[in-house]
Amino acid sequence: MKIFSRAAQYDATRPVLPWALTISAWECRTLMQKRRRRREAPNSAVPDPSGNVTDDDLAQREITAGIEAALNHLSAADRAAMLTAFWQIDDNAGLATATAAERKRRQRALERLRVIWRNLYGGT
C-alpha cells in the first residue's frame, strides 16, 4: 500500500524496482523496530484465533515467501549483510555506524539480490 500511495513521487526516468525495494525495505525495517520496542512476536508466530484468513494475510505470506526465496539464493555472507542491514538483527549493527567495508558488502549484496529478484519475479 505504501508503494501505491507514493506513486506520485516516482521519477519515471529511473528504474521502478530499486525504488519499490527501497520503500519495502524501509517499511520492513520500521515494522521490525516497532515490534522490537514493544517486544511483540512476529505475525507468523501468532495464529489467528478465529481461523479467518484475510487478503492482507495472504498477500503478506506471498511477500514473505518471495523475500525468503530471493534471500535463499544469496550466499551466506550476502544474506547476513542483507539481514543485518535491513532488519538489524544485531542491535549494534546500525546503518550509520557501519564501516566502509560493511557498507560496500551491503551494496554488493543488494545488487545481487536485485538481480535474483528480477530473475525470479521479473521487473523493470
C-alpha positions as CSV (number, residue, x, y, z in Angstrom):
1,M,0.0,0.0,0.0
2,K,2.9,2.4,0.7
3,I,4.3,1.9,-2.8
4,F,0.9,2.8,-4.3
5,S,0.4,5.7,-2.0
6,R,3.8,7.1,-3.1
7,A,3.3,6.5,-6.8
8,A,3.1,10.3,-7.4
9,Q,6.6,10.7,-6.1
10,Y,8.1,8.2,-8.5
11,D,10.5,9.6,-11.0
12,A,9.7,7.9,-14.4
13,T,13.2,8.4,-15.7
14,R,14.6,5.9,-13.1
15,P,14.0,2.1,-12.7
16,V,11.0,1.0,-10.7
17,L,12.5,-2.0,-8.9
18,P,15.1,-0.1,-6.8
19,W,12.5,2.5,-5.8
20,A,10.0,-0.2,-4.8
21,L,12.6,-2.2,-2.9
22,T,13.8,0.8,-1.0
23,I,10.2,1.6,0.1
24,S,9.6,-2.0,1.0
25,A,12.9,-2.3,2.9
26,W,12.2,0.9,4.8
27,E,8.7,-0.3,5.8
28,C,10.0,-3.7,6.9
29,R,12.8,-2.1,9.0
30,T,10.3,0.3,10.6
31,L,7.9,-2.5,11.4
32,M,10.6,-4.6,13.0
33,Q,11.8,-1.7,15.1
34,K,8.3,-1.1,16.4
35,R,7.9,-4.8,17.2
36,R,11.2,-4.9,19.0
37,R,10.3,-1.8,21.0
38,R,7.0,-3.4,22.1
39,R,8.7,-6.8,22.5
40,E,6.0,-8.2,20.1
41,A,6.1,-11.6,18.5
42,P,6.1,-11.7,14.6
43,N,2.7,-12.1,12.9
44,S,3.7,-15.6,11.8
45,A,4.1,-16.7,15.4
46,V,0.7,-15.5,16.4
47,P,-2.1,-17.6,14.8
48,D,-5.4,-16.0,14.1
49,P,-7.8,-17.4,16.8
50,S,-10.8,-17.2,14.5
51,G,-9.2,-19.2,11.7
52,N,-10.1,-16.5,9.2
53,V,-7.5,-15.6,6.6
54,T,-7.8,-12.2,5.1
55,D,-6.5,-11.0,1.7
56,D,-3.9,-9.0,3.7
57,D,-2.7,-12.1,5.4
58,L,-2.4,-13.9,2.1
59,A,-0.6,-11.0,0.5
60,Q,1.8,-10.8,3.5
61,R,2.5,-14.6,3.2
62,E,3.3,-14.3,-0.5
63,I,5.6,-11.3,0.0
64,T,7.4,-13.1,2.9
65,A,7.8,-16.3,0.8
66,G,9.1,-14.2,-2.1
67,I,11.6,-12.4,0.1
68,E,12.7,-15.7,1.7
69,A,13.1,-17.3,-1.7
70,A,15.2,-14.5,-3.0
71,L,17.4,-14.3,0.1
72,N,17.9,-18.1,0.0
73,H,19.6,-17.7,-3.4
74,L,22.2,-15.4,-1.9
75,S,25.4,-16.6,-0.4
76,A,25.6,-16.9,3.4
77,A,27.7,-13.7,3.7
78,D,25.4,-11.7,1.4
79,R,22.3,-13.0,3.2
80,A,23.8,-11.9,6.6
81,A,24.7,-8.5,5.1
82,M,21.1,-8.0,3.9
83,L,19.5,-9.2,7.2
84,T,21.8,-7.1,9.3
85,A,21.3,-4.0,7.1
86,F,17.5,-4.1,6.7
87,W,16.3,-6.0,9.7
88,Q,19.1,-5.1,12.1
89,I,19.3,-8.5,13.8
90,D,22.3,-7.3,15.7
91,D,21.4,-4.1,17.6
92,N,24.9,-2.9,17.4
93,A,25.0,-3.0,13.6
94,G,23.3,0.3,12.8
95,L,23.5,1.6,9.3
96,A,25.0,4.9,10.4
97,T,27.9,3.3,12.3
98,A,28.8,0.7,9.6
99,T,32.4,0.6,8.4
100,A,33.2,1.3,4.7
101,A,33.7,-2.4,4.2
102,E,30.3,-3.2,5.7
103,R,28.6,-0.6,3.6
104,K,30.3,-2.0,0.4
105,R,29.3,-5.5,1.4
106,R,25.7,-4.4,1.8
107,Q,25.8,-2.5,-1.5
108,R,27.1,-5.6,-3.4
109,A,24.7,-7.9,-1.7
110,L,21.7,-5.6,-2.5
111,E,22.8,-5.6,-6.2
112,R,22.9,-9.4,-6.2
113,L,19.5,-9.5,-4.5
114,R,18.1,-7.2,-7.2
115,V,19.4,-9.5,-9.9
116,I,17.9,-12.5,-8.2
117,W,14.6,-10.8,-7.7
118,R,14.4,-9.8,-11.4
119,N,15.2,-13.4,-12.4
120,L,12.6,-14.9,-10.1
121,Y,9.8,-12.3,-10.4
122,G,10.6,-10.1,-13.3
123,G,10.6,-6.3,-13.0
124,T,11.9,-3.3,-14.7
